[in-house]
Amino acid sequence: MNLQYISDNTGKTTGVFIPISEWNELKSKYKDIEEFDTPEWQIKEVQKRLSDYKNNHEHALDFNAAMDDLERDF
């Protein structure tokens, strides 16, 4: 299997990327593995956040700045 591991900025593995052809093979082999539909409320929330960002991008923090803010709070 040709997996790609996803890591955070500390090197901790946080996810795995599986090529779609291999994912389809797994779904055929293991019938209990199913994709799910994203709930409508979640789609609307993402659309709202994207719109907010496009209209107010000057107020957005980049990832590192946001993480720095969070780490200062703890």
C-alpha positions in Angstrom: 0.0 0.0 0.0 1.3 3.4 -1.0 0.5 5.5 2.1 1.6 9.1 2.8 1.9 10.2 6.4 0.9 13.7 7.4 2.7 15.3 10.3 2.3 18.5 12.3 5.0 21.1 12.9 6.5 19.0 15.7 6.9 15.9 13.5 4.0 14.1 15.2 2.0 12.0 12.7 -1.5 13.3 12.5 -3.0 11.6 9.5 -2.6 9.3 6.6 -3.3 9.8 2.9 -4.5 6.8 1.0 -4.6 6.9 -2.8 -8.2 6.7 -4.1 -7.6 3.5 -6.0 -6.4 1.8 -2.8 -9.2 3.3 -0.8 -11.7 1.8 -3.3 -10.0 -1.6 -2.9 -10.4 -1.4 0.8 -14.1 -0.5 0.5 -14.6 -3.5 -1.7 -12.8 -5.8 0.7 -14.3 -4.4 3.9 -18.0 -3.6 3.3 -18.3 -1.8 6.7 -16.0 1.0 5.6 -18.3 3.7 4.2 -17.9 7.3 3.2 -20.3 9.7 4.8 -22.1 12.7 3.6 -21.0 16.0 5.2 -24.0 17.4 7.1 -25.6 20.4 5.5 -25.0 22.6 8.6 -21.3 21.9 8.4 -21.2 22.8 4.7 -23.0 26.1 5.5 -20.6 26.9 8.3 -17.6 26.4 6.0 -19.2 28.5 3.3 -19.9 31.3 5.9 -16.3 31.2 7.2 -14.9 31.4 3.7 -17.2 34.3 2.9 -16.1 36.0 6.1 -12.5 35.5 5.2 -12.9 36.8 1.7 -14.7 39.9 3.0 -12.3 40.5 6.0 -9.1 38.8 5.1 -7.0 41.6 6.7 -8.3 40.4 10.1 -7.2 36.8 9.6 -4.3 35.3 11.4 -2.0 32.8 9.6 -1.7 29.4 11.2 1.6 30.1 13.1 0.2 33.3 14.6 -3.0 31.6 15.6 -1.0 28.8 17.3 1.2 31.3 19.0 -2.0 33.0 20.4 -3.3 29.7 21.6 -0.1 28.7 23.2 0.2 32.0 25.1 -3.3 31.3 26.7 -2.1 28.0 28.2 
